[in-house]
Amino acid sequence: MTGLDEKLRNISRRDLFKLSGRFGLSSTLLAASSMAGVVTLPSLAKAVESTYEKRFGNEPKYTLKYGAAGFNAQNTLIERVGCLEFARDLEERTNGLVRVEFIGDNQICGQLNCVEKTQLGIVDIYTASTQNSAGGAPYLNVLDYAYMFPGRASQYHFFYSPESQRILRDPLEKRHGLKFLFTHCELRGIQLGLKYSDKPTITKLEELFGTKNRVTGTQLGRIAMQLLNLNPVPIAWEETLDGLKQGLIDGAETWASAVAYANMAPVVSQSVDLKFFCGTEHTSMNAKVFDSFEPEVQDAVMESSYFTQAVIQGANEAALVKTVGFSDPQLPNTVFADNNVRPAFLADDQIKMAEEMCSPEYNPEPWEQWRERLNNWAGGIDTYTEISAIARQVPADMKPENVEPRRWWKS
């Protein structure tokens, strides 16, 4: 048992549905996720009623639909993407002037279409990976140059940097109508299926050559995989789990906590930490919606985003070790340990070999067309060079939790 299951183990699904029916799903989720320890029905009912009264004590001026692809109160305690923390903080910060209706579990949008539904105004805010969202907002490919980020610390440092406003956020808003609020940070690897259960843990890059792997929506990620001889195959998510189980594909490119939160661990045997490009489960808002707010509410949205970014930074780093089991040595009673998923951390020389095979620094020609396109969309910025330089302002071995949080929209 992990996360919300552990907390709510004494409460039946019927009683949970009753509370949700009476007070609404958002109030129930916000209350449950904020409670510590094992929860009883009376204590949860009291917390839900208090949350409901606080949220509905004032008539909101703005009610925002928040579509979260595949996320709910339980799995946001595995991959810490900040959905409920943001909603709770924004409601409290605005004293109920803004109300956030959280709609998770793919009920209103999924990984591939949350971006489009936000652009169309069907939802106001969404959470999904930037890679899957790149289909509807191609400028998000700018995060996916191979080996642009040496580690998770460099990712957080970039997203906190005021330079991210000029290089990432402003072009995204201008071109695609999205206000990039916050993100979780991991780096992608290859998640090998059950056919590798009885094989030794991967230690050499060449052991992955020729494998066939599922790829997400990012165009730049496919370039990296082709250069690493990883045979990217676009496969629908619902077919990926069966493909890994049956051995129809060898692996899938994603990151460790995605394997854990998406119930992928039972069909994965090894999580190979290639670190070859971003795994960023981000949250964006429809820019027209943001622009419609008065300055005080806009400030509240940004401050809640900053708060949530800092929460994600610490919480996901802890969850990777204590909840997911992505560490060496591996802790017991984690998702990976319980499902016999072995983390495979490659030595520095193997990562360097991969970088020399596929990064724009060493192998620029395959990237030129997309690099020119992204640079033009960014108004002539050399996107790869500038992001790489910012990513290297912190030591490559810096602990991600030690990166200093900064309000990126303030110079």
Secondary structure, 3 states (H helix, E strand, C coil): CCHHHHHCCCCCHHHHHHHHHHHCHHHHHHHHHHCCCCCCHHHHHHHHHHHHHHHHCCCCCEEEEEEECCCCCCHHHCCCCCHHHHHHHHHHHCCCCEEEEEECCCCCCCCCCHHHHHHCCCCCEEEEEHHHHCCCCHHHHHHCCCCCCCCHHHHHHHHHCCHHHHHHHHHHHHHHCEEEEEECCEECEEEECHHHCCCCCCCCHHHHCCCCEEECCCHHHHHHHHHCCCCEEECCHHHHHHHHHHCCCCEEEECHHHHHHCCCHHHCCEEECCCCCEECEEEEEEHHHHHCCCHHHHHHHHHHHHHHHHHHHHHHHHHHHHHHCCCCCCCCCCHHHHCCCEEECCCHHHHHHHHHHHCCCCCCHHHHHHHHHHHHHCCCCCHHHHHHHHHCCCCCCCCHHHCCCCCCCCC
